[in-house]
């Protein structure tokens, strides 16, 4: 049976991919620490506000359903 070998291209494919990933990461414009902290705080604030709104809507509907079906 003849021995098969992989083409030369496939041997270094993993290293080439890793090199490409590093090259792309160097092109990224990263946020400053100040911007990252500000945007993280903003996301947390919006999440809390949306949570409170949804919690309030849930409470209102629960209250209404209880009053409609139990009558008390």
PyMOL commands that set and color helices and strands:
alter all, ss='L'
color gray80, all
select helices_A, chain A and resi 8-11+13-27+33-70
alter helices_A, ss='H'
color red, helices_A
deselect
rebuild
show_as cartoon
